[in-house]
Amino acid sequence: MNTFQNFATLCRQAAEREMLKKAVFTAPTDTAVVRAVGTLCRVGGEIKLQIEAFYRDGKAKHENLTCNKAGEARLADIAAGFARINLLTTVGDAELRQTKKGEWVLLGAEKLARRLAAGGKTVTVGGNDKEKRRILSGNEPFLKLLGVSDENGRVHDKKGPKFRQINRFLELIRDTLPHLPEGKIRICDLCCGKSYLSFAVYHYFANVLGYAVSMTGVDLKPDVVKTCNEVAGKLGFTGLDFLCEDVAAYESPEKPQLVISLHACDTATDLVLEKGIAWGARVILSTPCCHHELNHTLSCPALSFIAEHAMLRQKLCDAATDALRLKLLEANGYHVAALELIDPDDTPKNIMLRAIYSERINEAARARAMAEYQKARAFLLGGEG
C-alpha cells in the first residue's frame, strides 16, 4: 500500500467515525487549481466526504466521496495531485507531504490511527441541500436588527427574496476566497443603500471566517448612512463604517482587496467598476440595477430590427451594457464572468458581474481586449467612442 492509499485509509476512518474536521489540499500539480478542502456532509442520510476544489478562474467544483473502498481509492487519486495535505480531526492531525528529495511521507499517521480507533469527540455533520448549505441561518443578530428576521430567527415572508439574495452573494464571495488575502482584508461597498449586503459581508469575514476586517459603505443618502452607522454601533461591528459621499469623489484610506456593489443604479455601476480598477482590487463583484444610458444613446442601424421594439431594445441595451463593462474589466487585467445572482422570480435584476484580477493576463491580451471594447462601443454608438 503506497503513501497516498495510507492517507486515504486514514481519512476514510476519520470520516466514517464522524471525527474529521477537514482535509486541506495545497501545492497542486495542476496549475489551474489553487487548493482543495475536504469536509463531511450528509447525503440521503449517508456520511460522505465532500471535496471542494478552487480554481484560478474563480470557479469551484464539488465531488462527494463515499466512505468505502471505492471512495478511498478515488481519494488516493485526488491526493496524488497535491504536494501537501493536512488532515485535521477531533483527536489529532496528520500531514502528507513531499520532501525536498521527492519522497512522500505521512507524518503522525500511526498516532492518529490509534486515537481514531479509541474513539473521541465527533463533529456536527449537516446535509447538503441548498437550504442547509446557506451561510446565513436567519438567526444572526444583524438580520434581526435590520428587520429581515424576527427575534426567533425566522425570516419574514416579505424579506425572503432579500435573505436569499444576500446568502447567494456570500456564496459567490466564498468562491473568490482563494484570490483574496487571508486573515486581514479591506472591503468597500459602493452605493451601499440600506446596506443589508454590507452587514452580511462584514459578518461573514469577521464572525464566520475570523478575519480582521476594515470595511466602508459609501452612499449619497445622509439619513440612510446615519441609520447604518447606528446599527453598526449596536452590533459592535467596530471595523464597519458608513460615509455620506459621492462614490466618484471617494478615496479609500487604504487600497481595498474586495469591492462590492448591489444594484447601483445605471451609470453608478460604471463608477463602482472604475473605482475598483483604479484601486487595483483583487476581486470586484457588482450587480447592476437599471441600464438607461445606452438605451438613450444607441445608434446602430444594423440592430434597428431589434431596437425598434421598446421592450427588446431595453433587453438588448441591458446585455450590451454589461458585456461592455466585462470587456473593459478584461482590458484592465481581470478574468470576468456574468453570473446569475438569484432566481429571476425574486428579482429581474439578477446578473452579477464578477472580476478577478490576474497578473497572468499580459499586455498583449489587455490591448486586444481594449481594442474589442472600443470596436464594440463604436458599433453601438454609431462611430462614437
N, C-alpha and C positions, 0 to 999 in steps of 0.2 A: 504494500500500500504506500503510495507516494505522499509527499507533504501536503499537497492540495486535497487529497482524499482524507487525510487525517484531520485537516482543518474542517472539511465539510462534515465529517462524522461528529466532531466536537460541536459544531454549530447546530447540527440537527438535534443532538442530545439536549442542548440548551433550549432549543425551540420547542421540542415536544414536551419538555418539563415546564414550559412557560417561564423560564428563568433568563431568557435572552432579552437584554435591554436594546442593544443594536449592534450591528456589524458595520464598520466604516471602511470602505474600499478606496484607497488612494494610489497615486502614481500609476495611472493606467498605461497600458502599452498602446491603446488606441488613442491617437491624438485628438479625435473628435469628442472624446469623453473627458469630463472634468473629474468626476468622482461618482461613487455609488454608496447607498446606505441601505442596510437590511434591517427591517423591523417586523414584529409579529402582527398579524391581523387574523380575523376570524371570517371565514367564507363558508356560508351554509353550515355553520356550526363546527367547522373544522379549522384547526390552527394551521396557518401557513406562514412561511417566511416571504415577505414581500421585499423584492429588490427594486429600489428606485434609482435609476441611472440618470445623472445630469449631464447634458451635452453643452458644448461651447456655443451652439446656436440658440441657447436658451430653452431648448426642449427638455422634457423629462419623460422617461419610459419606465413602466412598471412590469414586473413579472412576479407572479405568485408561485412559490415552490412548495410542494407537499413535503411533510416531514416523514419521508420514507426513503428507500434506496434510490428511487428514480429522482427524487428531489435532491438527494445528497449528491448524486452523480452530476446533475446539472449545476449545482452549487460549486462543485470542484472545477467544472469547466469555466464558470464565471470567475472564480478566484484566480485562475491561471492568467487572467488578463490584467492583473494588478500586481504591483511590486510590494505593496504593503497593505495589510488588513488587520484592523484591531477588532477583536471580539470582546464585547462588554456584556457581562452577565451580573446577576444579583449576588453571586458568590465569588466573583473574581474575574480576571481578564486574561486574554491570551493574544499573542501577536504573531502573525505570519508575515515574514519579510525576506527579501533577498539581500544577501550580504554583498560587500564590495567585490568578493571573489566570484559572485554569481551563483552562490549556493543558496538554497531555500531552507529556512529554519522556522520552526513553530515554537515560540517561546511561551513557557507557562502552561503547556498543554496537559502534562501529567497531573500537576496540582489541580488544575481546573476540572479535569475529568473526575478526580476523586471527590471534589466538592460538589459537583453536579450529581454524582451518584448518591452522595449523602443527603441531598435534598436541601431546600432552603426557601427563601422568600421568592414568591412568584411576581410577575408583572401583570398589570391590567391590560388585557387584550381586547381591543374594540373591533367592531365589524368594519366591513369595507364598503358599505352602501354609502351613497352620496351624502345623505343627511348626517350620518355619524362621522364622516370624514371632514366635516366642516371645521374650520379653525375656531370660529366663534360658536358658542352654545346658546347665547341669548341671556345668559346669567351674568355676563360681565357688567361691572358697575357703571362703566361709561354708557352702555346701551340703555340701562335703566334711567340714568340721569338725562339722556337725550330723548327719552320717550319712545325708544324702539321696542323695549320690552317692559313688562310690569315687574313689581317687586319680587315675584316668584320666578322671574327669568323667562316667562312666556312671552314670545314675540307677538305684539299686537297685530291683528289681521291686516290692518291698513299699512303696517310697516313691513310686511312680509317681503315685498319686492326689494325694498331698501336693504333689509337684512341679507337677502340672497346676493344682492349686488355687491355689498362690501365684503362678504365672505369670498365671493368669486375673485374680487380684486386682490384680496390677500393671498388666495391660491396662486394667482398669476405672479404676485411678488415672490412667493415661495419658490417658484420655478426659476427665478433670476438670482437666487442667493449665491450660486457659485460664482457670479460675476460681481458680487458686492464684497466689501471688506468684512472681516469677521470681528465681532466684539464691540466695535465702535462705528457709528455711522451718522452722517449729516444728511437730513432729508428736507426737501422743500415741497410743500403742497401749494401750487399757484392757482389763483382763482378758486379758493377753497370753499367759499359759500358757507353753508351751515356746518361744514366740517365733520360730517359723520365719518368720512374716509380718513381725515387727519387723526381723529381719536383712535380709529381702528388700527391704522398703520403704526401709530406710536405704541399702542398696547401690544401689538404683535411683536415688534422689535424689542421693546423694553421689558415686557412682562412674560411673553411666551418664549422668546429667544434669549433674553437676558442681556441684550446689548446696552451699551451706554449710548443714549440717543440725544441728539440735538436736532430739533425739528421746528420749522416755522411755517405757519399757514399765512398766506397773503391774500387779501381781498379788499375791495373798494367800499364795502358797506360797513360803516362805523358801528352801527347797532349790533350787527352780526359778530363783528370782531370782538366787541366788548363782552358779549354773551359767551363766546367761545373761550376767552381768557378766564372768565369767571368759572366756567365748567372745568377747565384745566386745573385751576386752583383747588377746586373742591375735590377733584380726583387725586390730587397730589402728583400730577404729571409735570414735574419740575423741568423737564427738558423740552417741553412743548409750549410755544408761544404763538400769538397771532398778531399780525400787523395790518393796520389800515393803510394801504399804499397801492399805487398803480404798479402792476406787475412789470410794466415796461421800464419803470424807474428803479425798481427794487434791486438791490445788490446784497447778496448773502455775505455775511462777515467771514465765512469760510466756504470753500467750494463744496457743494453737495454731491454726494455719490449717487443719490437717488432723487429724481424729480418726478412728481406725480401730479395729475390733474384729472378731475372727474367733471365732465360736462361744462367745460369752459366754452362760453358762447361765441360762435362764429370765429372772427379773427383772433380772439383771445387765445384760442388753441395754438395759433401760429406764434404768438408771443411766448407761450409756455415752451414750445419746442425750441424757439430761438434762444431763450434763456438757458435751457438745458444744454444746448450745443455750445453756447459761449462759455458756460461753466465747465465743460468737459465732463458732464455727468456720466457715470458708468452705465446707468440704466435710466431710461425715460419711459414712463407709462402714462399715456394720455387717452382719455375717452372723450372725443369731441361731442359737441351738442348740435347746434344748428349750423348750416352751411349756406350763408346768404351771398357772400361776396361774389363767388364765381357765377351764381345764378344771375346777378346783375350785370356782370361783365363778359359773360360767354359770347364769343363771336367766332363761330366755326361753321361755315357753310356745309362742310362735309357731314356735320352732325345735325343739320337742321331738321332732318326727318324725325329725330328724337326730340330736339329742343322745341319744336312747335307744339308739343303736348306738355302742358304745365306740370303735371304730376311726374311724367317721365323726365322732363328737363331737370326737376329737382333731384330725382334719384341719380341722374347722370352726374349732376354737379356734386352731389354728396360723395359719390365714389371717386370722381376725378380729383376732388379737393384732397381727400385723404391719400390717394395714390401719389399725388404731387408731394405731399408732406413726407411720405415714406421715402420717396426718391431723393428729396433734399437731405433727409437724415442719412441716407445711404452715402450721399456725396460727402458727408462730413464724418465718415468712418464708422457708421453704425450698421450692424446686422438688424434688419427690420422685419416686422410681421404685422398683419392685421388680424386680430383675433376676436372671437365673439365673447363679449363680457358676460352676458346674461341672456336668458330666453327672451326673444322679441315680444312675447306676450306680456312680460313685465315692463319693458320699455323698448321703444323702437331705436333709442339711442344706445345701441349695444355693441358698437365696434371699438375695440381698444387698439391703439397704435403702440406697438412695443419696439423700443430701440435699445440695443445692447452694444456698447462701444467695443470695438476690436482693433487692436494695433496691427493686426494681420492684414487689414484692408489697406493696400498700398496706394500710392499717389495716382498711379495709372487707373486703378479701379475707381477711385474717387472722382477723377477727372471725367471718366466715362459716364459715371452716374450723373454728374453735374451737367454734362452735355445732353444726356437724355432728359433731365429735368427741364432744361431751358428749351429744348425742342418741343417737348410736350406742352409746356406752358405757352409757347408761341403759337402752337397749333390751336389751342383752346381759346386764345385771346386774339386771334386774327393777326398774328405777327408781332404783337406787343411782347415786352419782356426782355 
